[in-house]
Amino acid sequence: MYKYKKIKVLLEHLEEFELAHPEGDMKEFSLWFRDKVHGIDSSESISSVDYSHRKTFDITERPEVELSTLLTNLYRFARHYIKKALDNTGLRTVDEFGFLATLIKEGSLLKSELINLHLIEISSGTEVLKRLLKSGFIYETPDPNDGRAKRVALTEEGRIQIIQAFNEMHKVSLIVNGNITREEQKQVIMTFNKLKYFHWNIHNHDRDAKLDVLLEKYLGNGN
């Protein structure tokens, strides 16, 4: 009688998730379900606070501010190490590395697709592509489905450069991970994946919305 009780409960949670997140995939569901199991309300939002009347405040009083600051600092540390790594390659910027790394995985992409995947402005992404084309690391061809669009892919020289860069970037990844344990790495990855899906959803649907609109729609706390 109770043989499939757990499956029934799981399906009920899956239905609840799909109603709230119709475009979510199984990886997002697993993160959402983890919060459910541990009693974390994923819809719980951080209440907005008016700081205008305070001359000073301690960021540790607001964990969301401290988290944002920590993420920014980690990003800056990582860029510092990445710059050292790229000094040993034919690449100049982290965006050049990112573009080539995506192309070695995907094979060929529309220029606009590649730029969008890296969350940068079209104008900035176009400049990155121009440098990579000039360096001979990528080549472009007309898209068979749209003659006005261009696809890009790696040249053999580009493949050599990105493999060389991967060797250097592996050193960076070890340094950035620092002294946290394997278990701590897994916890951080789960948390960051949750944040990644949250922000990709905004990027894909509301990237041009004002901050107050984003707060109200995604966190439920407008001003």
C-alpha positions as CSV (number, residue, x, y, z in Angstrom):
1,M,0.0,0.0,0.0
2,Y,2.8,2.4,0.9
3,K,5.2,1.1,-1.7
4,Y,5.0,4.2,-3.9
5,K,4.3,6.8,-1.2
6,K,7.7,8.5,-1.6
7,I,7.3,8.7,-5.4
8,K,3.8,10.2,-4.9
9,V,5.3,12.9,-2.6
10,L,8.1,13.6,-5.1
11,L,5.6,13.9,-8.0
12,E,3.5,16.4,-5.9
13,H,6.6,18.5,-5.3
14,L,7.5,18.3,-9.0
15,E,4.0,19.5,-9.9
16,E,4.4,22.4,-7.4
17,F,7.8,23.3,-8.9
18,E,6.5,23.2,-12.5
19,L,3.5,25.5,-11.7
20,A,5.9,28.0,-10.1
21,H,8.7,27.6,-12.7
22,P,7.2,26.3,-16.0
23,E,10.6,26.8,-17.8
24,G,12.7,25.2,-15.1
25,D,14.8,22.1,-15.9
26,M,15.6,19.1,-13.7
27,K,18.8,20.7,-12.3
28,E,16.8,23.7,-11.1
29,F,14.2,21.3,-9.7
30,S,16.9,19.5,-7.7
31,L,18.1,22.8,-6.2
32,W,14.5,23.8,-5.4
33,F,13.7,20.4,-3.9
34,R,16.8,20.5,-1.7
35,D,15.5,23.8,-0.2
36,K,12.2,22.1,0.4
37,V,13.7,19.2,2.2
38,H,15.8,21.4,4.4
39,G,12.9,23.7,5.2
40,I,14.2,26.7,3.3
41,D,11.5,28.9,1.8
42,S,12.8,29.6,-1.7
43,S,10.2,32.3,-2.2
44,E,11.3,34.1,0.9
45,S,12.7,37.4,0.0
46,I,14.9,39.9,1.8
47,S,12.9,42.8,3.0
48,S,14.0,46.2,1.5
49,V,15.7,48.6,3.9
50,D,15.9,52.4,3.5
51,Y,19.5,53.4,4.3
52,S,19.0,57.0,3.3
53,H,18.6,58.1,7.0
54,R,21.8,56.4,8.1
55,K,25.2,58.0,7.7
56,T,27.1,54.7,8.2
57,F,26.2,51.1,8.5
58,D,28.0,47.8,9.0
59,I,27.6,45.5,6.0
60,T,27.7,42.5,8.3
61,E,24.3,43.7,9.6
62,R,22.9,42.9,6.1
63,P,24.1,39.5,4.8
64,E,22.8,40.2,1.3
65,V,25.1,43.2,1.1
66,E,28.0,41.3,2.5
67,L,27.4,38.4,0.0
68,S,27.4,40.9,-3.0
69,T,30.6,42.4,-1.7
70,L,32.3,39.0,-1.3
71,L,31.2,38.0,-4.8
72,T,32.6,41.2,-6.3
73,N,35.9,40.7,-4.4
74,L,36.2,37.1,-5.5
75,Y,35.6,38.2,-9.1
76,R,38.4,40.8,-8.9
77,F,40.8,38.2,-7.3
78,A,40.0,35.8,-10.1
79,R,40.6,38.4,-12.9
80,H,44.0,39.1,-11.3
81,Y,45.0,35.5,-11.6
82,I,43.5,35.1,-15.0
83,K,45.5,38.1,-16.3
84,K,48.7,36.2,-15.1
85,A,47.5,33.1,-16.9
86,L,46.8,34.8,-20.2
87,D,50.3,36.4,-20.2
88,N,51.5,32.9,-21.1
89,T,49.1,32.6,-24.1
90,G,48.2,34.4,-27.3
91,L,45.0,35.7,-25.7
92,R,44.6,39.2,-24.3
93,T,41.4,39.2,-22.2
94,V,39.1,36.8,-20.3
95,D,36.4,37.4,-22.9
96,E,38.7,36.2,-25.6
97,F,39.4,33.1,-23.6
98,G,35.7,32.6,-22.8
99,F,34.7,32.9,-26.5
100,L,37.2,30.3,-27.6
101,A,36.3,28.0,-24.7
102,T,32.7,28.1,-25.7
103,L,33.5,27.4,-29.3
104,I,35.7,24.4,-28.6
105,K,32.6,23.0,-26.7
106,E,29.9,24.1,-29.1
107,G,31.7,23.9,-32.4
108,S,30.0,26.7,-34.3
109,L,27.6,29.5,-33.1
110,L,26.0,32.6,-34.4
111,K,27.9,35.7,-33.4
112,S,24.9,37.0,-31.5
113,E,24.5,33.6,-29.7
114,L,28.1,33.6,-28.6
115,I,28.0,37.2,-27.3
116,N,24.7,36.6,-25.4
117,L,26.1,33.5,-23.7
118,H,28.8,35.7,-22.2
119,L,26.5,38.4,-20.9
120,I,28.3,41.3,-22.5
121,E,27.0,44.1,-24.7
122,I,26.8,43.5,-28.5
123,S,29.3,46.3,-29.2
124,S,31.9,44.9,-26.7
125,G,31.3,41.3,-28.0
126,T,31.8,42.4,-31.6
127,E,35.1,44.0,-30.7
128,V,36.2,40.7,-29.1
129,L,35.2,38.8,-32.2
130,K,37.1,41.2,-34.5
131,R,40.3,40.7,-32.4
132,L,39.9,36.9,-32.6
133,L,39.3,37.0,-36.4
134,K,42.3,39.3,-36.9
135,S,44.5,37.0,-34.8
136,G,43.4,34.0,-36.9
137,F,41.9,32.1,-33.9
138,I,38.4,32.0,-35.4
139,Y,36.8,32.1,-38.8
140,E,33.3,33.1,-39.9
141,T,30.8,31.7,-42.4
142,P,27.3,32.7,-43.5
143,D,24.6,31.0,-41.6
144,P,22.7,28.5,-43.8
145,N,19.4,29.5,-42.3
146,D,19.9,33.3,-42.5
147,G,22.2,34.8,-45.1
148,R,22.5,38.0,-43.2
149,A,23.9,36.3,-40.1
150,K,27.4,35.0,-39.5
151,R,28.6,31.9,-37.7
152,V,32.0,31.6,-36.1
153,A,34.1,28.6,-35.3
154,L,37.7,27.8,-34.2
155,T,40.6,27.6,-36.6
156,E,43.3,25.1,-35.9
157,E,45.4,27.9,-34.4
158,G,42.5,28.9,-32.2
159,R,42.2,25.3,-31.0
160,I,45.9,25.3,-30.1
161,Q,45.6,28.6,-28.3
162,I,42.6,27.5,-26.2
163,I,44.2,24.2,-25.2
164,Q,47.3,26.0,-24.1
165,A,45.1,28.5,-22.2
166,F,43.2,25.6,-20.5
167,N,46.4,24.4,-19.0
168,E,47.1,27.8,-17.5
169,M,43.5,28.3,-16.4
170,H,43.6,25.0,-14.5
171,K,46.2,26.6,-12.3
172,V,43.9,29.6,-11.8
173,S,41.0,27.3,-10.8
174,L,43.1,25.6,-8.1
175,I,44.2,29.0,-6.7
176,V,40.7,30.5,-6.8
177,N,39.3,27.4,-5.0
178,G,41.8,28.1,-2.3
179,N,41.8,26.0,0.9
180,I,38.1,25.0,0.9
181,T,37.4,21.2,1.1
182,R,35.8,19.1,-1.5
183,E,32.6,19.0,0.4
184,E,32.6,22.8,0.8
185,Q,33.2,23.0,-3.0
186,K,30.0,21.0,-3.6
187,Q,28.0,23.2,-1.3
188,V,29.3,26.4,-3.0
189,I,28.6,25.0,-6.5
190,M,25.0,24.1,-5.4
191,T,24.4,27.6,-4.1
192,F,26.0,29.4,-7.1
193,N,24.0,27.2,-9.5
194,K,20.8,28.4,-7.7
195,L,22.0,32.0,-8.2
196,K,22.9,31.4,-11.8
197,Y,19.5,30.1,-12.7
198,F,17.9,33.0,-10.9
199,H,19.9,35.5,-12.8
200,W,19.6,33.8,-16.2
201,N,15.9,33.9,-15.9
202,I,16.1,37.7,-15.4
203,H,18.6,38.0,-18.2
204,N,16.4,36.1,-20.7
205,H,13.2,37.8,-19.8
206,D,13.7,41.1,-18.0
207,R,17.2,42.3,-18.7
208,D,16.1,45.8,-19.4
209,A,13.7,46.1,-16.5
210,K,14.4,48.7,-13.7
211,L,15.6,47.5,-10.3
212,D,12.4,48.2,-8.5
213,V,10.5,46.1,-11.1
214,L,13.0,43.2,-10.6
215,L,12.6,43.4,-6.9
216,E,8.9,43.2,-7.1
217,K,8.6,40.5,-9.7
218,Y,11.4,38.1,-8.5
219,L,11.7,38.8,-4.8
220,G,8.2,40.2,-4.0
221,N,9.4,43.3,-2.2
222,G,8.8,46.5,-4.0
223,N,9.4,49.9,-2.4
